[in-house]
């Protein structure tokens, strides 16, 4: 099995549909600050809370952007 390269720290990473990420990691990859995260949650980004952390699936992130592209903000 080959090792994956480390994700860049500058917000230029990607989110794959088969991933489960902490919301903070997804935000880091997307280059989002706290205000943008709150805006995305209000606009309908689906998350799951487990313990103290919130998680998001890659497919939910991609679905969220598809809905935004189509003008659906709930």
Secondary structure, DSSP 8 states (H G I E B T S, - for coil): --------SSS-----TT-EEEHHHHHHHHT--HHHHHHHHHTT---EEETTEEEEEHHHHHHHHHHHHTT---
